């Protein structure tokens, strides 16, 4: 799994940091997404995908590499 974020698209809703705090955080200056782990371990894949789907601005993209 590979994750990318578009900070320009982010509106700072914080769903990503709430759903996958090991993978995402919010910048303390502007509240926008900060990607902590662009290639998380399999145990964090489900949370990362949930964060992608919950992002209201579509600022998160998760690309599967075939792993669960």
HUJOTA-V629417 format. One record per residue. N is the residue number from 1. RES is the residue in three letters. SS is DSSP state (alpha for helix, beta for strand, coil for the rest). Layout:
[[N | RES | SS] [N | RES | SS]]
This chain:
[[1 | UNK | coil] [2 | UNK | beta] [3 | UNK | beta] [4 | UNK | beta] [5 | UNK | beta] [6 | UNK | coil] [7 | UNK | coil] [8 | UNK | coil] [9 | UNK | coil] [10 | UNK | coil] [11 | UNK | coil] [12 | UNK | coil] [13 | UNK | coil] [14 | UNK | coil] [15 | UNK | alpha] [16 | UNK | alpha] [17 | UNK | alpha] [18 | UNK | alpha] [19 | UNK | alpha] [20 | UNK | coil] [21 | UNK | coil] [22 | UNK | coil] [23 | UNK | coil] [24 | UNK | beta] [25 | UNK | beta] [26 | UNK | beta] [27 | UNK | coil] [28 | UNK | coil] [29 | UNK | coil] [30 | UNK | coil] [31 | UNK | coil] [32 | UNK | coil] [33 | UNK | beta] [34 | UNK | beta] [35 | UNK | beta] [36 | UNK | coil] [37 | UNK | coil] [38 | UNK | coil] [39 | UNK | coil] [40 | UNK | coil] [41 | UNK | coil] [42 | UNK | alpha] [43 | UNK | alpha] [44 | UNK | alpha] [45 | UNK | alpha] [46 | UNK | alpha] [47 | UNK | alpha] [48 | UNK | alpha] [49 | UNK | alpha] [50 | UNK | alpha] [51 | UNK | alpha] [52 | UNK | alpha] [53 | UNK | alpha] [54 | UNK | alpha] [55 | UNK | coil] [56 | UNK | coil] [57 | UNK | coil] [58 | UNK | coil] [59 | UNK | coil] [60 | UNK | beta] [61 | UNK | beta] [62 | UNK | beta] [63 | UNK | beta] [64 | UNK | coil] [65 | UNK | coil] [66 | UNK | coil] [67 | UNK | coil] [68 | UNK | coil]]
